[in-house]
Amino acid sequence: MLECAPPGYACCVAEPYPVDEFVAQALLERDTHLAAIVRTLAKYGFPALLGFAGINRARQGSTNALTKLIGVSYLAHGGAEAPGAMTTRQTALVATAQEMFRDASLVHDDLMDKSDTRRGRPSLHRHLEDLHRESDWLGDSAEMGVSLALMIGDAMLIMADTLIGKALGSLEAPQATYMLDLHHSTRIEQVLGQAMDTIYPYLPDLEDPEEVIQQALATVQAKSARYMAGTPLALGAAAAGADRGECDVMMQVGVRLGEAFQLRDDVQGAIGDAAAAGKPVGQDLIDGKRTVLIGLTMRLLPPSERRAFMGALLRGNAPPVEARVQHMQTVIRQSGAVDQVEAMIEGRRTQAFEILQTSSLDPVGQEAIRQMGDWLLTPARI
């Protein structure tokens, strides 16, 4: 069994696919790229070095999920030996670009959510705030932390584009065009999903549970469905020279897995275990986020209890915060909404694996992707 996940996580893929070797190649390409940029920009001194230290810190704790999804799809479709395939190094650069984009989006997510932690460590803006304070610098620590984290996230987005261009520069036009279009369209869709996640809590109070659920499902699709699993699986197949039809199948498989991933992530963010989540649990409730879990809770509550629940959700940071969050968590658990979300997750997992059976992959390749999907949907945050 490959050792491709840290302690506490299920391992992702069995032999014969060396996914851990692919991950190592992607990490090497990332480090090489960053080292070259540091050499170029070192003349600007401490601010440049601080920024690149921040980029490295944003990576800490990552299990490289997108890289593993790209790698397993690439290898299952024949890898570098397949007709029309990219080299392993080129594919590793594609994976590095996706991870760089994901890390940037998480840095920006933490800014928007005012999250204190990420992956069990202080979030980047909090880390920089602490650095400012401990170093006795002038000015406002929190303001500098937010400003620097925003700029570091922006730099990572630029690097993601640079890496994807470097990977695809020598490819035939149709293959390169497809992969580049997928990279850019996925980025735009994910940023839209972040905007939806930010805007909906500020809209006037919604009393219709069905409208809340539909808005939440639309946010899930935009924010995570393609970006988290659909695009990585499709990019891996394309990198191995698979035709457009096969890439579309991989996309459909991944979209179901990505939806399931976000549904579980929303449950973890509301009522999960803080140690497993790697960030504060209950913050989504303080922020008034109307997730699928919240919509289903509303649907299951009697009208009077629903109004009281929504009133608590909309009070934000008004005291007593801790008691109110605990009360909402109890209402959610007792409503039966968690079981309904779990049924939705399982339904999407089943759909993904049914679609997988229509792919051109042999049974070994299908099983490798199936195991990766199961790993992706384990409750612990990745």
N, C-alpha and C positions, 0 to 999 in steps of 0.2 A: 504494500500500500504506500502511495506517495505521501511524503510529509509536507503537505502544501497548505496547512493551516496552523495557526498558533495554538498553544494549549487552551482547552476549553471549547474548541470548535471541531465539528466533524470534519474529517478529511474529505477532500472534494472529489477526486477521481482516482480510480484504480488503474493499475497497469493495463495496457501497454503505453499509454500516452504520457510522455515526460513533461507534464504541465509545470512542475517545479523548476525544471531546467529553462522552460520558456519564461517563467516569471523572473528567474535570475538574469536572463538575457535582457529583459525589459528594464530591470533595475540598473543594470550596467549601462545601458543606453541612456537612461535618465541621468545617472551620475556623470557620465562622460559629457553629456550636453550641458549640464549645469556648470561643470568645471570649466568648460570652454568659455561660457559666458562670464563666469567670475574672473577668469584671466583677462578678458577683454575690458571688463568694467571695474576692475580692482583699482584703477587709477583714480576713481571717484571716492575711494576711501571707505570709511566706516558705514555711511548710509547704505551703500551698495551691498557691502558684506552683511549688514544687518538684515537687509531684504532677503538675501539668499539663504541666510540662516532661518528666516521665517518660512521660506518655501520648504526647506528640509523639515522643519518642525511640523508643518501642515501634513506631511506624509506619515509622521510617526503614528503607529497603531493601525495603519491600513493593512487589510488582508489582501489587497490587490485583486478585488473581486472582478473588476472589468478585464484586467489582464488575464485572469484565469478563464473567463468566459470566451474571450477572443482566442486564447491559446487552445482550449479544448476544441472549439469549433474548427480552427485552422488545422489542427492535427487530425481530427476526426475526418476531415475532408481531404486528407492526403498530405497536408503540410507542404514542405518545400519540394517534395518529389512529385506533386500533382502537376498535370499539364497547365501551363499558364500561371503557376503559383509565384507569389512573391517569395523572396528569401526570408529565412527566419528573422534575420536582423531587421529587414524592412517591416515585417509584421510586428516585431517587438517595439519598433518606433511608433507604429499605429497605436499599440496598446498603451505606450507611455503617454501619448497625446491624450487618450481618453482618461487616463488616471489624473493627468495634470488638470484637465478640465473639471473632473469630479472634485478634486481637492479644492480648486478655486471656488466651485459652487458651494461647497461645505463651509469655506471661510465666509463667503457672503451670506449663506444661510444663518450662520451663527451671529453675524452682525444684525441681520433683520430680526432674528428671534431673541436677541440679547442673551444668548446662551453662554453660561459660564464655563462649560466643559464640552469637550469633544473627544471621543475615544478614550475616556477615562482620564484625560489630562485637561489642564486649563485651555480653553479655546484660544486661538491665536491672538485675538484682540485683547483678551484678558492677560495672556502671557506678556504681551508687549506693554500693557498697562502696568503690570507688576514690575517689569524691567525698568520702566521709566521711574516708578516710585522708589525702587530699591537703589537706583543709581543717582538719586537726588537731582534729577534734571529739572529744568525750569518748566513752568507751564502746567497744564492740566493733564494728569496721567491718563484718564479715561479717554479724553479727546485724542491724545496722541495714539493710544492703542487702536482706536477705531480707524483713524486716518491711515495709519501704516498698514493695518490689516486689509483695508479696502484697496490700497495701492498694490500690496503683495498679491491679492487675489486677481487684480487686473493684469499684473505681470504674468501670472500663471496662465491666464486665458490667452495672452499673446504667445507664450511659449507653446501652448497646445497647438495653435495654428502653425507655428514654425515647425514643430515636430511632424505634424501630419504632412506638411508640404515636403519636408525632407524625405519622408518615407515613400511618397507617391511620385516623386519627381521623375523617375526613370520608367514608369509604367506606361503601357499602352493606353491611349486616350479613354476608351469606354470603361475599362476597369478603374482607372484613376478618377474619372469623372463621377462614377457611381459612388465610390468610397468618399470622395471629397464632399459631394452633395449630401451624403448621409451624415457625415461629420457635422457639417454646418446646419443642416435642417434640424438635427437632433439638439444641437446647442440652442437654437432659437426656441424650439418647443419647450426645452427644459427651463429656460429663463422665463418664458411665459407661464409655466407651471409655478415657478417661484412667485411671480407677480400675483397669480390667482390665489396662492396660499397666503399672500400678504393682504390682498384687497378684501377677500370675502369676510374676514372677521369685523371689518369696519362698515359693512353694508347695514342698512336698517334691519332690525330684528326680523327674522324669518320664523313664522309659526308653522309652516308646512314642512313636515319631515321629508316628504318626497322631493321637494325642491332642494332641501339641504343635501340629501343623498345624491341627487343628480349633479349638483355643483361639486360635491366632494369627489365623485367618480370622475368628473371631467378634469379636476385638478390632479388626481392620481394618474390619469392617462398622460396629461401633458408633462407633469413633473418627473415621473419615474418610468413609465411603461417602456418607452423606447430606449431612453438614455441608460437605464440600469441594466437591461438584459437584451432587449431586442436589437439595438445597434451593435453591441459587442458580438453577439452570435452571428449577425449578418456580415459584419466586417471580417470576422474570422473566416467565414465561408468564402467571401469575396477574395480575401488574401490568398486562399488556396486555389483560386481560379474557378470556383463554382459559378454556374450560370445564374442569371437573374432570378429564374424561377426557384432555384434552391435557396438563394439568399432571402427571397421573400418568405419561404417556409421557415427559415431560421428566425426571421423577424417576427413572424406570427407566434412562434414558440416563445421567443424572448419577451414579447409584449405581455403575454399572459403571466409569465414569471415575474416581470417587472411590476405589473399591477398587484400581484399577490405580495411581492416584497413590500410595496408601499403600504398596502392594507395592514400587514403585520407591523411595519414600522410605526404606523399611527397608533396601533394598540399599545406597543411598547412605550411610545412617547407619552401616553395618557395614564396607563396603569401598570406598566412593566416594572422590572427590577432595575434600579439605577446602576448597579454594578455591571449588569449585562448590557444596558443601553449605552453606557459610556457618556451620558449627558443627563441633565436633570429630568426626572420623570414628573409629569404633571404640568410642565411649562406650557404645553399645548392647551391645557385647560385654562391656565391663567391668561393666555393670549387669546382665548375665545375662538380657537380654530374649530371650524365646523367640518370635521372629518366624517367619513362614512360611519365610524363608530358612534359619533355624536348623533348623526341623523337616525341611525337605527335605534339608539336609546330613546330619542324623541318619539319615534314611531311606536315604541313598545310601552311608553308611559301613558297613564290616564291624563286627560287635558290639564287638570289642576297641578299634578306633579310635573308635567312637561313645562308649564309656565314657570314653576319654581326652579326647575333645573336650568332652564335657559336664563333666568334671572341671575342665578349663581355664575353661569358661564360668562355672562356679559359684565361682571363686576370687575374684571381685570385684577389689578393689584390692590384693590380696596381691602382693608383688613376685615376680618381675620383670614389671611390668605391660606395658611396651612390647613386650618380646620375646614375651610370651604372646599379646598382641593380634595381633602380626604372624604368629605361628604359626597362630592361629585363622583369620585372613584367608586364609592360604595354603591351609589345609585346605578352607575354603569354596570358594575358586576352583577347586581341583583336583577337588572332589567332583562338579562338574557342576550344583550346586544353582542357580547364577546363571542358567544357561540355562533351567532349569525355571521359575524365577520370571519370566524374560522371556517365556516361552511363556504363562504365566498372564496377564501384563500384556497381551500381544497378543490373547489370547483375549477378555479383557474389553473391550478397545478394539473388537474386531470385533463383539462382542455389542451394545455401545452404539450403534454406527453402523447395525447391522441394525435395532435398535429405532427409531432415529431415522427410518428410512424409513417407519415406520408412522404418523408424526406428520402433522399437518395442514399442515405448513410446505411452502412451494414449494421447488424445487431450490436457489434462492439462499440461503434461510434455512437449509436443511439443510447446505449447504456451509459457511456461516458458523460453525455450531455444530461441524461436523466439524473445521474448522481450529482452533477454540478448544480442542477436546478434544486434538488433536495437540500444541498448544502446552503444554497443562497437563501432558502426559506426557513432555515433554523431560526428559532426565536432570538438568539443573541444578535446584537447589532454588528454589522461589518462596515 
